[in-house]
Amino acid sequence: MYNKVFLIGRLVRDPETRVTSSGITVTKFTIAIDRFSKKADTENNADFIRVVTWRKLAEICGDYLNKGKLIAVEGRLQTDSYEKNGETIEVSEVIADNVQMLDKRRQASEEDSAAPS
């Protein structure tokens, strides 16, 4: 058996970073991934996928990611369930092994020309 996912999407909001009581950094964020329809008259929808990063990767994601950034995520799918008000809630999230930023960086010359004189 093999559990591996590859996703490309945009951050829905800024990531949430915290440190556990044992001193391990964890960063969580949600990415939106377009779901295209083959029918011309229907509008496109999106899937919203929760992503969790740990340790050094979590620190990097917390420092460099922000709302709207296009990223690629590689990891594994994890599902869990819990009871709340007598109902069973099921949660799926991706535990990321690798996150890459895909937005192009602005060239230094563009940054210089954009700076006020």
C-alpha positions as CSV (number, residue, x, y, z in Angstrom):
1,M,0.0,0.0,0.0
2,Y,1.1,3.5,-0.7
3,N,-0.3,6.8,0.6
4,K,1.1,9.8,-1.3
5,V,-0.6,13.0,-2.5
6,F,0.6,15.8,-4.7
7,L,-1.5,19.0,-4.7
8,I,-1.1,22.5,-6.2
9,G,-3.3,25.3,-4.9
10,R,-3.5,28.7,-3.3
11,L,-3.5,29.5,0.4
12,V,-7.0,30.5,1.6
13,R,-5.7,32.5,4.5
14,D,-2.4,33.1,6.3
15,P,-1.0,30.0,8.0
16,E,-1.4,29.3,11.8
17,T,1.8,28.5,13.6
18,R,2.1,27.3,17.2
19,V,4.6,25.4,19.3
20,T,3.4,22.3,21.2
21,S,4.1,21.8,24.9
22,S,7.0,19.5,24.0
23,G,8.6,22.4,21.9
24,I,7.7,21.1,18.4
25,T,6.6,23.7,15.8
26,V,3.4,22.9,13.9
27,T,1.9,25.1,11.1
28,K,-1.6,24.5,9.6
29,F,-3.1,26.1,6.5
30,T,-5.8,25.5,3.9
31,I,-5.3,25.5,0.2
32,A,-8.0,25.9,-2.5
33,I,-7.7,23.7,-5.5
34,D,-9.9,24.4,-8.5
35,R,-12.2,21.6,-9.6
36,F,-13.0,22.0,-13.3
37,S,-16.3,20.9,-14.8
38,K,-16.5,19.5,-18.3
39,K,-19.9,21.2,-18.8
40,A,-19.6,24.6,-20.3
41,D,-22.6,26.0,-18.5
42,T,-21.6,25.2,-15.0
43,E,-19.3,27.3,-12.8
44,N,-16.0,25.9,-11.5
45,N,-15.9,24.8,-7.8
46,A,-12.9,24.4,-5.5
47,D,-11.8,21.8,-3.0
48,F,-10.4,23.2,0.3
49,I,-7.7,20.9,1.7
50,R,-6.2,21.3,5.2
51,V,-2.4,20.9,5.3
52,V,-0.3,20.3,8.4
53,T,3.5,20.8,8.6
54,W,5.9,19.9,11.5
55,R,9.2,21.0,12.8
56,K,11.6,22.9,10.4
57,L,9.1,22.7,7.5
58,A,6.5,24.3,9.8
59,E,8.9,27.1,10.7
60,I,9.6,27.8,7.0
61,C,5.9,27.7,6.1
62,G,5.0,30.0,9.0
63,D,7.7,32.5,7.9
64,Y,7.2,32.6,4.1
65,L,3.7,31.6,3.2
66,N,0.7,34.0,3.2
67,K,-2.8,34.2,1.8
68,G,-3.0,33.8,-2.0
69,K,0.4,32.2,-2.5
70,L,0.5,29.4,-5.0
71,I,2.2,26.3,-3.6
72,A,2.8,22.6,-4.3
73,V,2.4,20.2,-1.4
74,E,3.7,16.6,-1.3
75,G,2.7,14.4,1.6
76,R,0.3,11.8,2.9
77,L,-3.5,11.8,3.5
78,Q,-4.5,11.3,7.1
79,T,-8.1,10.8,8.2
80,D,-9.4,11.0,11.8
81,S,-12.8,11.1,13.6
82,Y,-14.0,12.4,16.9
83,E,-17.3,12.9,18.8
84,K,-18.8,16.3,19.2
85,N,-22.3,16.9,20.6
86,G,-23.1,13.2,20.0
87,E,-22.1,13.4,16.3
88,T,-19.1,11.7,14.7
89,I,-17.0,14.3,12.9
90,E,-14.6,13.0,10.2
91,V,-11.5,15.1,9.3
92,S,-9.1,14.6,6.4
93,E,-5.8,16.5,6.1
94,V,-2.5,16.2,4.3
95,I,0.6,15.8,6.5
96,A,3.2,17.5,4.3
97,D,6.7,16.2,3.7
98,N,7.5,19.0,1.2
99,V,6.1,22.4,0.3
100,Q,7.3,24.4,-2.6
101,M,6.4,28.0,-3.4
102,L,5.4,28.3,-7.1
103,D,4.8,32.1,-7.4
104,K,7.5,33.7,-9.4
105,R,9.7,36.1,-7.5
106,R,9.9,39.6,-8.7
107,Q,13.2,40.5,-10.4
108,A,15.5,42.9,-8.5
109,S,15.1,45.4,-11.3
110,E,11.3,45.4,-10.9
111,E,11.7,45.9,-7.1
112,D,14.1,48.8,-7.7
113,S,11.7,50.5,-10.1
114,A,8.8,49.9,-7.8
115,A,10.5,51.6,-4.9
116,P,9.5,55.3,-4.3
117,S,12.2,57.9,-5.1
